[in-house]
């Protein structure tokens, strides 16, 4: 019984994967562009520069972000969907389409 209590003490809730944090913030229209799975994406780590900080408004220069790009979501008029996720707060701070 003692081991069970200690085991539960050190048990942490699993963190949501960054792709799913990004996916959960998409609108129904944006989600409909993902034909396979949110896992069909690429994740880039990046540091916010002055230009990006001015676009996002809520993120400071030097902050670390993930940029999640959902593959195969381009349309005739829009590029692939992407979402910026703040690495520290694990929340979405911006989104758009590649090429905008």
Long-range contacts (C-beta under 8 A, 24 or more apart in sequence): 15-90, 16-90, 18-43, 18-66, 18-68, 18-85, 18-90, 19-43, 19-68, 21-85, 21-90, 21-91, 21-92, 22-66, 22-68, 22-70, 22-83, 22-85, 22-92, 22-95, 23-70, 25-83, 25-92, 25-95, 26-81, 26-83, 26-95, 30-73, 30-81, 30-95, 33-70, 33-73, 33-75, 33-81, 34-70, 34-73, 34-81, 35-72, 35-73, 36-72, 38-70, 40-70, 40-71, 40-72, 41-68, 41-69, 41-70, 41-71, 42-68, 42-69, 42-71, 43-67, 43-68, 43-69, 44-69, 45-87, 55-94, 56-84, 56-93, 56-94, 58-93, 59-84, 59-86, 59-93, 59-94, 63-87, 63-88, 64-88, 65-93, 69-98, 74-98
